[in-house]
């Protein structure tokens, strides 16, 4: 019986120092090198592990086969999990380069860790094609697209965690960051657009890390920085959003639309902006909302729970259209227009604490066919109603000019 067998023994390889030098492998035979130390080699092209701009980056566990002066991964086997790749210096000077590299690889878990802010020159879509656990650790640095107009970041992949992450763009008609996959965030997420809109979650999920199913980590905060009050941030389009505290500077923030869900277990603070545009969704905010003079509108066809105080300063308060609202904390809306404190159209409202509106002018409008239940005192000057119902647990409070039910149309 004739038997042919071939056995090629692998050699331990340090990819950081090219030791032993794989370019010296015998050109007429095959050699296999197993990577025991990850690293970058600028002058070697290994198929399956190439870096944009030249060279190759090899990860711990890679098997490199050298045949007749060519280099390739023995297979696209899953590399050793838990590895960290630095971004911000050679060879991965940008997130775009690191992302393109990972799209070739298969891993159970890997971390991209920024060691410096990056200057991006083209849009990046983090697809996480292999589906392994991908963490992008911003480390206090910024992924900066703002130097090239109309470029931004998209996360369409799932099983992605953004940790202490900041992204900045200069996009007049789009969002600085778009989330389409299932993404977790922790230790701060900051999105800034120096030209247009902020953050959009388009059918995906952006959820905070939690200590259990209902409690986010205290560090799971989101900050949105826009250019002007008219800029939009859509935190949820038909998906899920959650965070601890939400801070918005410049812009209109919508927590949820299109049967989405949004959970904020801390506070919402808005400066030079409005809380509005929520549609047909479930929203739960456990902390306080302060619009600092901006408009508060509970939305359309939403189920809302507001656990803390709602304060608009001089901004308009509107309970929305066809919403079920629970306001557990004090509501203070001191806008001086005739509908400065509007209890909505066909809404069901429960005010568990006080409702305070302006008294110098008539601003307290009881809405159109809304039902409102007041467990605390109501202060304001009556401006009208339209076939609405009001139930007062402790009298009518200090409502100036409140006419009899038969005159106002209200049922007390």
N, C-alpha and C positions, 0 to 999 in steps of 0.2 A: 504494500500500500504506500502510495506516495503522499506525503503530508507536507504542506507548506504553511508556515506560521510566521507572523511578523509581530514583534513586540518592540514598541518604542517607549522607553522610559522617560517620564517627564523630569524636567530640571527646575528647581526652585528659582524664581526670577524676581528681582527687585526692580519694579518698573520706574521707581523714582530715580534710580542711579544707572539703569540699564546694565545691571550686574546679574549674571554674566552677560557680556555683549552679544545680543542675539543677532546682530548683523554679521557676526563671524561664524554663524552656523554653516555647516557644509552645504554648499549649493547643490550637491547631487543627491542629497538624502533629506529625509524629513526629521525635524526636531520639534519637540513639544516642551513648552515652558509654562509652568504654573505660577501665577502671580501670587507672591507672598507679601509684597508691599506695593500698594497702589501708587500710581504716579503718571506723569506726562512725559512723553518723548516727542520732541519737535520734529525729528528727522525720520521717524518711522511711521509708516502708514499701515495700520492693522485694520483690515476690513471688519466692520461691525463695531469698531470702537474709535472712529475718526472724530476729530474736532474741527469745527468750522475754522478755516484759515490755515489748516495744516497740522500734521502730527496726530498722535493718538493718546488717549487717556485709558489706562488699564486699571480695572478695579480688582480688589482682593477676591481671589477665587477664579479669575479668568484663566482660561487655557489657550495659549497662543501656539498655533502650528506654523512652523517655518518650512516652506518647500520651495526650492529653487529661487531663493531670494524674495519670495512673497510672504506676506504675513496676514494671517486671518485668525479670528477666534475659532477654536475647535468646534464650538457650537454656541448657540445663543442660550446657553444654560443659565439658570438663575444664579446670580452672583451672591456672595456672602451678604446677608442682610445687615442693616444698621450702619452702613457706611455713610460718611459725610464728605461732600464735595464742596470745596471753597469756590465762591463766586465773587468776582470783583478784582481778580488778578489773573495773570496768565496760568492756564490757557483759557479759563472761562471768565473773560473780562466783562461779559454781559450775561443777563438772564437768557437772552436769545441763544447764545452759544451753548449754555448749559442745558437748555430745553431741547435744542436740536440733538445734542449728544444723548440725552436720556431717551429720546424717541427711538434710538437704536437698541436700547438695552432692556433686559428683563431682570426684575429685582423684586424681592419681597418687601423691602423697605430701604429708603435712602433719604438723606437730608441734603438739600442745597442750602449752604450757610453763607450769607453775605459777609464778606470781610471788608467791604468798602461799598459806597454808593456806586451804582452803575449808570452809564449813559447809553440808553437804548436808542437805536436809529430806525427801527422798524417795529411794527406791532408784533406782539408775542401771544400765542395761544398755548397755554399749558394744558396739554391733552392727556398726559400721563397714560400713554398708550397701553402699557403692560398691565395697568391696574393695581400695581403694588402700592404700598403706603408711601406717599411722597410728602415730605415736609419741606416747606420753604421758610427758612429762619432768617428774617430780615435783620435781626441783631442790631436794631436801631438805625440801619442805613436805609436809603431810598432807591427803589427801582425807578429811574427817572426817564420818562419819555418826552418831557416837555421841550427839549431842544429840537425835536423834529415834530412839527405840527401834524395833526391828524394821525397820530399813532397812539396805541393804547395796549392794555393788557386784558386778555380773556382767559378765564379758567373754564374750559369745557370738559376737562377730565374730572373724574371722581376719585375719592379716597385721597384727597389733597388737604393738607393742613397749612394754613398761613399763620406763622408765629411771629409776633412783634414785627409786623410787616407794614411797609409804607410804599405806596405807588403814586406817582405824580405824572400828569399828562397835560397836553395843550391841544385839546380837541374841541373845536367849536360846535360840532353838530352831533357828537357822540359822547359816550361815557368814558371816564378815565379807566374804569375797571368794570368788566362784565363777567358775571358768574353764571355759568350754564350747567356745571356739574355739581356734585355733592362735595361741599367744602366745609372744613372746620376752621375756626379761628380762635386764637388765644393770645394773651399778652399784648393786645392792642393791634387794631387794624385801622390804618389811616389812608384815605383816598382823597387826592387833591387834583382838581382840574383848574388850571390857570386860565382857561378859555370858556369852557362850556359846562357840561353836566358832570355829575359825580359818579355814583356807584349804581349799577343796575344788576339785579338778580333775575335772569330771564329764564324761568322755568326750572331753575336749579335750587340748591339749598346752600345757605351760608349760616351755619349753626355754630354756636360757641361750644367750647369744651365744657363739660359738666362734671360735677362731683357725683351727681345722680341724674336721673331722667328729667328732673324738674328744676335743678339748681345749677346755674352757670357759675364758673369760676369768677371771682371778683375781678380778675384781670382781663376778662373777655369783653373789652370795650371797643366801640367802633367810633371813629371820627371822620366826618365828611367835611371837606373844605371846597367850596365852590367859588365862582367869580362874582355872581350877582344873585339877587333875590329870585330872579326868574329862572335860574338853573334848577334842574330836576335831579333828584335822587330817588330811584325806584328800588327799594330794598327787597322787593318780592313781587315777581310776576308769576303766579301759578305755582309757587314752590313753598319753601319755608325759610324763615329768617329768625335768628335769635341772637341776643347779646345781653350783656349786663347793662352798661350805660351807653347811651347814644348821644353824640355831640355833633351838631350841624352848624356850620358857619357859612352863610350866604347860600340860600336856595330853598326850594320846596321839597319837603321830604314826604314820600309816600311809603308807608310800611308794608302794605299788601294790596294786591288787586287780583282779580280773576280766580276766586276761590283759593286764595293763598292763606298762609298762617304766619303770624308774627308774634314773637314773645320778647318783651324787654323787661327784665327783672329788676333793673335799676331805674335810672332817671333819663329823661330826654330833655336836653337843653338846646334851644335853637336861637341863634343870633343872626339877625337880618334875614329872616326866612319864615316859612309857614309850615304848619302841620296840616296836610290835606291830601286829596286825591286817592283815598282808600276806597276800594270797591269790592263788594261781595266777598268779604273775607272775615276771618276770625283773628281778632287782635286782643292781646292781653299785655297790659303795661302795669307792672306792680308798683313802680315808683312814681315820682312827680314828673309833670310836664310843664316846662316854662318856655313860652314862645318869645318872651322879651319884647312884646309889642307886635309880634307877628300874628297871623290868623290861625285859629284852631278850628278845624272842621272834621267832625267824626267820620264823614264819608257817606257812601251810598250802599245800602243793603248790607251793612256790616254788623257783626256781633262783637261789641267792644266792652272790655273791662278795664277801667282806669282805677287802679288801686290807691294812688296817691293824689296829691293836689294837682289841679289844672289851673295854671296862671297864665293869662295872656297879656297882662299889663294893659296897654292901650289897644291891644289887638282885638279883632272880632272873635266872638265865640259862637259856633254854630254846631248844633247837635246832629246835623246831617239830614239825610233823606232815607226813610224806611230802615233806620238802624235800631238795634236793641242795645241801649247804653246803660252801663252801671258806672256811676261816678261815686266812688267810695270816699274820696277825699274832698276837701273844700274846693269849690270852683270860684275863681275870681276873674271877672272880665269887665274891664272899665272903659271899653270903647264907647265913644259918645255919639255914634250914629243911631238911627232909628231901629236898626236891627243889630245893634252892638252885642246883644246877648239873645240869641235866637235858639229856641228849644226844638227846632227841626220841623220837618214835614213828615207826617205819619210815623213818628218815632215813638218808642217806648223808653222813657228815661227814669232811672232811679237815682236820686241825689241823696247819698247817705250822710252828707255833712251840709255845710252852708253853701248857699249860692249868693254871690255878691256881684251886683252889676252897678253901673253908674247911676247916680241919683240926681245929678244936675239937669239931665235931659232924659226924655223918655226913650229907653233903650231895651227894656225887658219885653221881648216878644215871645208869647207862649206857643207860637208855632201854628202849623196847619194840621188839624186832626191828630195832633200828638197827645200822648198821655204821659204826664210827668208826676212822679211821686217824690215828695220832699220830706225827708226825715229831720232836716235841720232848718234853721231860719233862712228866709229868703229876703234879700235886700235889693232894692232897685226902684226904678220908676216905670210903671206900666206903659207899653207902647202899642199893645194890641194882641189879638189872638184870632184864630180862625177855626171854629168848631173843635177846639182842643179841650182836654180835661186836665185838671190839676187837683192833686190830693195833698193836703197839708197835714202833717202829723202834729205840728205845734203851732197852729194858727197860721196866718198869712205872713207873719214876720213884719218886715218894714217895707212893704211894697207901696210906694206912693202912687195915688191915682188909680188904684185897682177898683174897677166898677163892680157892681153886682153881677152875678153870673148871668142873669137874664139880659143884661145889657152887653156884657163882654163876649158872650158866647161860650165862656168857660163854664165847666161844671165843677163846682168845688166839692 
